[in-house]
Amino acid sequence: MLKGKILLTLSFLWIILVGYLTWFNKPQTFQWDEWVWFGLVPALAPYIFLSIWKPTEFAKFITCIKSLFNSK
């Protein structure tokens, strides 16, 4: 469960960092295409590859993530 939290935290931090750097590069406009290609795609790619190559591990990861939101 700790590994899942770390992976999600790193993914969210990457998306936020790339979004900030894209905004900081040109403050008048936000470059959505750069943010998608350099922020979202690299952050989501490991999960896509995990679902393709190890579907059982991906299913465990998803249930672990669901348990994070269900536990009180």
MDTraj code that builds the backbone (N, CA, C; nanometers):
import mdtraj as md
import numpy as np

residues = "MET LEU LYS GLY LYS ILE LEU LEU THR LEU SER PHE LEU TRP ILE ILE LEU VAL GLY TYR LEU THR TRP PHE ASN LYS PRO GLN THR PHE GLN TRP ASP GLU TRP VAL TRP PHE GLY LEU VAL PRO ALA LEU ALA PRO TYR ILE PHE LEU SER ILE TRP LYS PRO THR GLU PHE ALA LYS PHE ILE THR CYS ILE LYS SER LEU PHE ASN SER LYS".split()
xyz = np.array([
    [0.0829, -0.1191, 0.0000],
    [0.0000, 0.0000, 0.0000],
    [0.0871, 0.1251, 0.0000],
    [0.1997, 0.1196, 0.0677],
    [0.2901, 0.2342, 0.0702],
    [0.3490, 0.2605, -0.0683],
    [0.3781, 0.1541, -0.1421],
    [0.4323, 0.1692, -0.2774],
    [0.3317, 0.2406, -0.3678],
    [0.2039, 0.2063, -0.3552],
    [0.0995, 0.2717, -0.4341],
    [0.0877, 0.4197, -0.4020],
    [0.0973, 0.4527, -0.2731],
    [0.0908, 0.5936, -0.2330],
    [0.2089, 0.6722, -0.2897],
    [0.3249, 0.6107, -0.2855],
    [0.4448, 0.6776, -0.3374],
    [0.4330, 0.6989, -0.4875],
    [0.3876, 0.5968, -0.5605],
    [0.3731, 0.6096, -0.7058],
    [0.2705, 0.7159, -0.7432],
    [0.1572, 0.7179, -0.6746],
    [0.0563, 0.8195, -0.7036],
    [0.1056, 0.9596, -0.6688],
    [0.1751, 0.9726, -0.5577],
    [0.2284, 1.1028, -0.5183],
    [0.3286, 1.1539, -0.6204],
    [0.4174, 1.0666, -0.6669],
    [0.5144, 1.1072, -0.7681],
    [0.4462, 1.1464, -0.8990],
    [0.3428, 1.0728, -0.9363],
    [0.2709, 1.1053, -1.0599],
    [0.2031, 1.2415, -1.0495],
    [0.1351, 1.2662, -0.9378],
    [0.0679, 1.3953, -0.9195],
    [0.1684, 1.5100, -0.9114],
    [0.2790, 1.4878, -0.8424],
    [0.3826, 1.5915, -0.8350],
    [0.4395, 1.6217, -0.9728],
    [0.4593, 1.5198, -1.0540],
    [0.5110, 1.5399, -1.1898],
    [0.4139, 1.6239, -1.2727],
    [0.2847, 1.5897, -1.2641],
    [0.1839, 1.6632, -1.3402],
    [0.1792, 1.8092, -1.2964],
    [0.1838, 1.8337, -1.1661],
    [0.1800, 1.9707, -1.1138],
    [0.3064, 2.0467, -1.1514],
    [0.4223, 1.9827, -1.1390],
    [0.5488, 2.0485, -1.1733],
    [0.5541, 2.0866, -1.3206],
    [0.5156, 1.9965, -1.4073],
    [0.5188, 2.0263, -1.5505],
    [0.4169, 2.1351, -1.5841],
    [0.3008, 2.1307, -1.5190],
    [0.2023, 2.2363, -1.5394],
    [0.2552, 2.3718, -1.4978],
    [0.3228, 2.3774, -1.3831],
    [0.3811, 2.5034, -1.3378],
    [0.4902, 2.5522, -1.4335],
    [0.5768, 2.4608, -1.4756],
    [0.6848, 2.5012, -1.5657],
    [0.6312, 2.5467, -1.7012],
    [0.5215, 2.4863, -1.7465],
    [0.4630, 2.5299, -1.8747],
    [0.4014, 2.6676, -1.8590],
    [0.3394, 2.6926, -1.7451],
    [0.2819, 2.8242, -1.7210],
    [0.3933, 2.9280, -1.7026],
    [0.4993, 2.8918, -1.6300],
    [0.6088, 2.9843, -1.6012],
    [0.6845, 3.0220, -1.7284],
    [0.6888, 2.9316, -1.8248],
    [0.7595, 2.9573, -1.9494],
    [0.6956, 3.0728, -2.0258],
    [0.5636, 3.0752, -2.0326],
    [0.4901, 3.1830, -2.0989],
    [0.3710, 3.2197, -2.0116],
    [0.3863, 3.3171, -1.9218],
    [0.2800, 3.3452, -1.8243],
    [0.1495, 3.3974, -1.8846],
    [0.1525, 3.4554, -2.0043],
    [0.0290, 3.5082, -2.0605],
    [-0.0627, 3.3955, -2.1092],
    [-0.0050, 3.2890, -2.1588],
    [-0.0853, 3.1791, -2.2108],
    [-0.0366, 3.0483, -2.1490],
    [-0.1278, 2.9567, -2.1369],
    [-0.0926, 2.8236, -2.0871],
    [-0.0894, 2.7287, -2.2056],
    [0.0213, 2.6619, -2.2256],
    [0.0394, 2.5711, -2.3384],
    [-0.0159, 2.4325, -2.3028],
    [-0.1423, 2.4082, -2.3372],
    [-0.2064, 2.2817, -2.3025],
    [-0.1407, 2.1626, -2.3717],
    [-0.0991, 2.1802, -2.4946],
    [-0.0394, 2.0671, -2.5652],
    [0.0916, 2.0238, -2.5000],
    [0.1716, 2.1203, -2.4546],
    [0.2958, 2.0841, -2.3853],
    [0.2649, 2.0135, -2.2539],
    [0.1642, 2.0612, -2.1831],
    [0.1299, 2.0016, -2.0547],
    [0.0819, 1.8579, -2.0732],
    [0.0037, 1.8339, -2.1778],
    [-0.0463, 1.6985, -2.2020],
    [0.0685, 1.6053, -2.2380],
    [0.1549, 1.6486, -2.3327],
    [0.2604, 1.5589, -2.3805],
    [0.3735, 1.5414, -2.2811],
    [0.4058, 1.6445, -2.2043],
    [0.5182, 1.6326, -2.1110],
    [0.4750, 1.6119, -1.9664],
    [0.3466, 1.6279, -1.9381],
    [0.2977, 1.6095, -1.8019],
    [0.2117, 1.4862, -1.7855],
    [0.1019, 1.4800, -1.8591],
    [0.0085, 1.3688, -1.8418],
    [0.0589, 1.2381, -1.8998],
    [0.1105, 1.2418, -2.0201],
    [0.1526, 1.1170, -2.0853],
    [0.2634, 1.0464, -2.0068],
    [0.3711, 1.1156, -1.9649],
    [0.4723, 1.0434, -1.8859],
    [0.4230, 0.9993, -1.7489],
    [0.3267, 1.0722, -1.6916],
    [0.2757, 1.0329, -1.5600],
    [0.1833, 0.9125, -1.5689],
    [0.1106, 0.8983, -1.6787],
    [0.0168, 0.7874, -1.6925],
    [0.0759, 0.6657, -1.7625],
    [0.1848, 0.6823, -1.8340],
    [0.2440, 0.5726, -1.9106],
    [0.2810, 0.4513, -1.8244],
    [0.3417, 0.4672, -1.7071],
    [0.3742, 0.3474, -1.6283],
    [0.2513, 0.2659, -1.5894],
    [0.1400, 0.3340, -1.5610],
    [0.0181, 0.2628, -1.5236],
    [-0.0415, 0.1903, -1.6442],
    [-0.0303, 0.2503, -1.7611],
    [-0.0799, 0.1846, -1.8820],
    [0.0033, 0.0599, -1.9125],
    [0.1358, 0.0731, -1.9028],
    [0.2218, -0.0432, -1.9267],
    [0.1996, -0.1508, -1.8209],
    [0.1766, -0.1107, -1.6972],
    [0.1493, -0.2077, -1.5916],
    [0.0203, -0.2834, -1.6195],
    [-0.0809, -0.2125, -1.6689],
    [-0.2078, -0.2798, -1.6992],
    [-0.1944, -0.3743, -1.8186],
    [-0.1036, -0.3453, -1.9109],
    [-0.0851, -0.4322, -2.0270],
    [-0.0007, -0.5548, -1.9914],
    [0.1123, -0.5330, -1.9242],
    [0.2070, -0.6417, -1.9020],
    [0.1774, -0.7247, -1.7777],
    [0.1183, -0.6617, -1.6757],
    [0.0872, -0.7346, -1.5524],
    [-0.0535, -0.6972, -1.5058],
    [-0.1548, -0.7531, -1.5686],
    [-0.2913, -0.7138, -1.5340],
    [-0.3314, -0.7508, -1.3910],
    [-0.2770, -0.8602, -1.3380],
    [-0.3124, -0.8960, -1.2005],
    [-0.2520, -0.7970, -1.1017],
    [-0.1290, -0.7546, -1.1252],
    [-0.0672, -0.6538, -1.0390],
    [-0.1421, -0.5205, -1.0485],
    [-0.1875, -0.4877, -1.1685],
    [-0.2635, -0.3643, -1.1873],
    [-0.3965, -0.3724, -1.1126],
    [-0.4612, -0.4884, -1.1155],
    [-0.5862, -0.5056, -1.0426],
    [-0.5634, -0.4907, -0.8923],
    [-0.4523, -0.5464, -0.8427],
    [-0.4184, -0.5286, -0.7007],
    [-0.3934, -0.3819, -0.6686],
    [-0.3250, -0.3133, -0.7585],
    [-0.2957, -0.1710, -0.7387],
    [-0.4251, -0.0903, -0.7325],
    [-0.5200, -0.1204, -0.8207],
    [-0.6474, -0.0488, -0.8223],
    [-0.7262, -0.0755, -0.6942],
    [-0.7298, -0.2000, -0.6485],
    [-0.8002, -0.2288, -0.5234],
    [-0.7321, -0.1617, -0.4053],
    [-0.6010, -0.1509, -0.4102],
    [-0.5279, -0.0807, -0.3045],
    [-0.5636, 0.0676, -0.3048],
    [-0.5738, 0.1263, -0.4221],
    [-0.6092, 0.2676, -0.4322],
    [-0.7529, 0.2891, -0.3852],
    [-0.8426, 0.1975, -0.4199],
    [-0.9807, 0.2083, -0.3735],
    [-0.9884, 0.1991, -0.2221],
    [-0.9050, 0.1167, -0.1626],
    [-0.9060, 0.1040, -0.0173],
    [-0.8560, 0.2311, 0.0507],
    [-0.7736, 0.3075, -0.0186],
    [-0.7288, 0.4348, 0.0392],
    [-0.8464, 0.5305, 0.0584],
    [-0.9406, 0.5293, -0.0340],
    [-1.0543, 0.6196, -0.0260],
    [-1.1668, 0.5655, 0.0592],
    [-1.1721, 0.4335, 0.0801],
    [-1.2781, 0.3735, 0.1593],
    [-1.2448, 0.3699, 0.3083],
    [-1.1183, 0.3691, 0.3435],
    [-1.0812, 0.3611, 0.4851],
    [-1.1043, 0.4946, 0.5531],
    [-1.1550, 0.4855, 0.6764],
    [-1.1841, 0.6087, 0.7516],
    [-1.1141, 0.6079, 0.8845],
])
top = md.Topology()
chain = top.add_chain()
for i, resn in enumerate(residues, 1):
    res = top.add_residue(resn, chain, resSeq=i)
    for name in ("N", "CA", "C"):
        top.add_atom(name, md.element.get_by_symbol(name[0]), res)
traj = md.Trajectory(xyz[None], top)
